Amino acid sequence: MPALQVRDLPQDLYDKLKARAEREHRSLAQETIVAIERHVDPATRPDEMPARFRLVDEEAERQARIARRRRVLEEIAAMPPSIVPDDFPSAAELIREDREAR
């Protein structure tokens, strides 16, 4: 896949692009691709873009994701607690043992 390097990008433009990428939960590279795609082919509808580049600003979609996360967290909270034997090694011991085995 081709790479693109932009020299002398104004700081304010970079800051705006970075802020938008954060708002849309994208990497800076992904947001740059979306911005170029929209500029080069403004007729491209958001739903025609690859899924990883689609906007997440639809309120209904955002609320649906939040509801799904809440359901998952409620399911986890409803699970019975795990019973760990007293002689079970701690996480630190398990990690140490794994590192020593390498």
Long-range contacts (C-beta under 8 A, 24 or more apart in sequence): 23-57, 24-55, 24-56, 24-57, 25-56, 26-52, 26-53
